[in-house]
Every structure is written in structure tokens, then in C-alpha cells.
Amino acid sequence: MHVAERIQHDTLILMISGRVTFYSRKVFQALVKTAKFSNAKHVMFNLEGVTFLDSTALGGLALAYLSLQESGIAMSLVSPTTHDVQHIMESSNFPNFIPTYPTEGHALEAHLAEPVS
């Protein structure tokens, strides 16, 4: 798993690529910790470059979502481009749990349209 990050507006964009597995769990924990200490109001996990995702990685995304939500930080996902990864996320009902968008632009637009609380 590889991660590149950048900030756009008040969004921390995490570009995830490669295989995301059980062995990636510590990286997810570190990413969430980093996000909490940043000034980001929104964290976007861009999964376009993910080639494999196991059930532990799905759990890591779910825990990240809940942890960020507790801290008042919104989270969204950009759909993976690999059909197999899309299938596992859809069959796990992920798009109904975590806001999921086809592109970064759609995710940013949705976040910027949310009322500020």
C-alpha cells in the first residue's frame, strides 16, 4: 500500500494505491491520527489506485470513518477503478455507510455544499 497526501481547501486528500490488506492496518491508524491533528474538516480516501482490498482493510476504513466522525471530521471515499475492488465494497454495502463518489471533484463538491455547523 502506498499513500500520497495533499490538502485542497479544508480537505485532506489521501491517495491510496496498491494492495490494501491486514498489513495496512497500522498505516490506517496513523492516517487517522494525522488527520485529527491537521486542520482538515474533511478527509477523502481516494481509492482509484487500489488493486486489492481485503476484509480487514474494509474494517479499517469503517473504523477510520467512525473515529473521524467522533472528532467532527467528515470522511468520504472516491471509488476504486478496479472492478473486483468495487464489487467487494458494493457487496459490503460500503457506499451506503460511507459517502462514496466517482471522482475527487464530486467528493469535494458534495463536501463544500454541506452546511457548516
N, C-alpha and C positions, 0 to 999 in steps of 0.2 A: 504494500500500500504506500502510495506517495501522496503528499499533501502540499499544496501551494496555497498561500492565503493573500488576500488583498482586501482593502477597505474601499467601499463605494457608498457615498452618503453616510448613513449610520449603520450600514450593513457590513458584517464581516463575512466575506465570501471564501469558503473553503473548497478548493478544487481537489476532489478525491479521485485517484486513479489507481488502476491495478486491481489486485485481488484483495478483498476486504474479508478477513476471517477472524477466527478466535484470537489469533496472534495480534490482531489490530486493536484489541480492547483497551490497552494502556494508552495508545495513541488517541483514541476517542476520549478517554478520561482527561488527557492533557489538553485536547482541543476545547473541551467544555470549560475547563479551568481557565484557559487563556481567554475564552470568550467572556466569561464572567468578570474578568479583571480588565477587559477592554471597555471602551465607551460605546460599544455596539448596542443597538436596540434590537437588532435582527441578525440572526446567523443563518446563512444559506449554505447547505451542503450540496455542492454541485457534483452529482454522481455520473455525469456524462461519460467520464473515462473509466468507470468501474467495469471490470471484465468478469468478476465473480464476487458473489456476496453470499455468505453462509448465514445460518440462523443466529449465530452469536453476534454477527455484525448487525442484523436487524434489531436484536435486543439492545445493542449499543446505541443505535440511532434512537430507539424508543426511550431509553434512559436519558440520553442527551436532551431529547425533546422535553421530557418531564422536568429534568434538572434546570434547564434554561427557563422553562415556563415558571417554575418556582421563583426564579430570580427576576421575573418580569421581562425576560428577553424572548422575543418571537423567534421561531425557527421554521425554516421551510426547506424543501428538497427540490432539486432540479432532477428530473427523470433521467435514468441511465439510458444510454443509446443501445446497449446490448439487449437483445430480445429475452435471453434467459434471465438476466437480472431484472428486467421489467416484469417478467412473469412471476418471479418469486415475490416481488414487492406487491404486485396486484393480488396474487393469491393469498397473501398475508394481510390484505386489506389496509396496507400502509397509506395509500392516498386518502383514505377516509379518516386516518388517525393524525397524520402529519400533513400539513398543506404541501402539495406536490404540484410542480409546474413543468411545462415542457422546455422552458428556456430561462436563463437568468433574467432576461428582460421582463418576462411575465411575472416572475417572483418579486423582482424589485417594484414593478408597477403595483402589484397587489399590496405589498408592504407599505408603499408610500401612500396608497389610497386609504389605509386603515386610519381610523380616528385616533388621535393622540390622547392617551389617558393620563 
